Amino acid sequence: MTESRSPKYLRPLLPRDKAEAHRAATQLELLFDLVFVIAISAAAHGLGHAIADGHWQEGVIKFLLVFWCVWWPWNLFTWFASSFDNDDVGYRITVMVLMLGALFIAASAPGFFEDRDLRYMFSGYMIMRLAFASLWLRVAWAKHEYRNTALIYAGGQVLMQAYWAWLVFIVPRDHDHFTLLFVVGIALEMLIPFLGEKAGTTQWHRHHIVERFGLLNIIVLGEVLLGSKEALSEAIHSGFWGDYLLVFACGAVLAFCMWWLYFSVDGHLASEKLERVFVWAYGHFLIFAGGAAVGAGLVVAVEQLHGGHGVSQIATLTTSVAVSVYVLGLWFVRDQFAAKDSRCWIMLLAVPFLLACGWLPYGIVWLTVVLVMCLVLRLRAHPEQGSGA
């Protein structure tokens, strides 16, 4: 953009230059991410407590639903901001309202884990949708070429909020098809951006989008490091008991390997074809949810050690499945498209070995070894990948 980025009260919300040089995340976007640190942590802790209490099947389903509710507003805002952020006062205030809605979602996560109470999460979404729809209406007003796209996005927000109102306030929480109706709502939500972009592709900035998704992945990996830190804290208080140190060391190495596997010089989002972009964006749900669940698995292991028991198989299985989902997600969004590169199969072939570790004695150790081997094999042919993207 050629005009000054100093905030004014209300400027036309016009598309930014998708070829803009040195485009990076703004301070407002980083503040927005900070809110989602809280929300992601709430979802991960809910999963950990459900598994520790012996309700792992129900806990996993609720975790996936809650994590999607957390990730989805972040995803919508990130793509919008990449295309239309003009940093005026109206825009800043609207984004701050979005953050308030996200805080409602984070605060309501425990209620959903306990008894499927979605009322406060609904309130958070209502706040966010009103703010988000207003941004799209500003786009429709400012740029005729994007009017259809903007109206599809804004109208979709209103229609989906009506759907969720029906599900939350009319359908009983213990209804046999409650979860199915929830999944139908998710599918409809994810259809809106596809229809909007079909009507007119927005001018998102590739480097900016890749950076924003990478930053959220770092936040997610923070949950893994947090689980590792909990193990170290217990080790310090218990006189450095060996099992605590084992969980600490394995958790830290898992986080480092997961970071390294994600940030490699072959990069992300190599094609801007619409279908490929949606695979990349939506496929990141596997990466983010898997990463957060690894942290939950480590916390479960620490809680079991604190109770005087060894690390149970359910804690090991949780961690191994979560790491497998993370690795599979990376293959899905990036490596599968490197058809001429033999490295594209390493991540996929590693998945069954990672899953098998969950059934072995000291499975968290074997899991760590296999992930390190996966990283080494993937980097071996191209050592320059060690420098990062």
Secondary structure, DSSP 8 states (H G I E B T S, - for coil): --S--S--S--------TT-TT----HHHHHHHHHHHHHHHHHHHHHHHHHHTT-HHHHHHHHHHHHHHHHHHHHHHHHHHHHH----HHHHHHHHHHHHHHHHHHHHHHHHHHH---HHHHHHHHHHHHHHHHHHHHHHHH-GGGHHHHHHHHHHHHHHHHHHHHHHHTS-TT-TTHHHHHHHHHHHHHHHHHHHHHH------HHHHHHHHHHHHHHHHHHHHHHHHHHHHHHHHTT--HHHHHHHHHHHHHHHHHHHHHS-TT-S-----HHHHHHHHHHHHHHHHHHHHHHHHHHHHHHHHHTT----HHHHHHHHHHHHHHHHHHHHHTGGG-TT-GGGGHHHHHHHHHHHGGGSTTHHHHHHHHHHHHHHHHHHT-GGGGG--
